[in-house]
Amino acid sequence: MDYSIRTIRADEWEKARELRLAALQDPVAHLAFLETYEDAAGRPDAFWQERAEGAAETGDGRVRQFVAETPDGRWIGTVTVLVERPSDDGVRFGEAATVDQTHLVAVFVRPEARGAGVIDALFRAAVEWSWTLPEPEIRRVRLYVHEDNARAAAFYRRFGFVPTGEKVTVPGREEEWELEYEIPRPV
């Protein structure tokens, strides 16, 4: 499968919305995402425009969304990187940062593109971007995976993420756990 990896542009909010809605229709979306298709589909265009603007290369540098794009312009996968600092107000998800770190979220590859290396390429881009940030110097890359999402957990381990032993409850589903994985900064 022929594709390239790049960051999104602010004016691509409609493509970003379409890919997110496709992700939320995946059979394991209830394990992988903290929102429903219905909630996301009901958001106004302004929400998606602001979200794309913030995650684009021209954004403030605290969020970056990478996509895998086929030569005909179709987006087949994505991962978003959040920059987290101990000085940040509030916590997006999980425990507050104790070091400067990035947090990978919103991971999705369309079913027809799975097994073609797309997820590996997206993660390489996301992790490499994390290590090359000039300020702050990122000490680790982390993510969370639902305790029942074996497919995702297996990929994360294969890619080099290791469980930290930390876990948090899934918001609104207090009997379910999200497990933290990390890749520490290479020495």
Summary of the structure (lengths in Angstrom):
residues: 187
radius of gyration: 15.7
end to end distance: 34.4
largest distance: 45.1
contacts: 534
relative contact order: 0.15
helix: 33%
strand: 31%
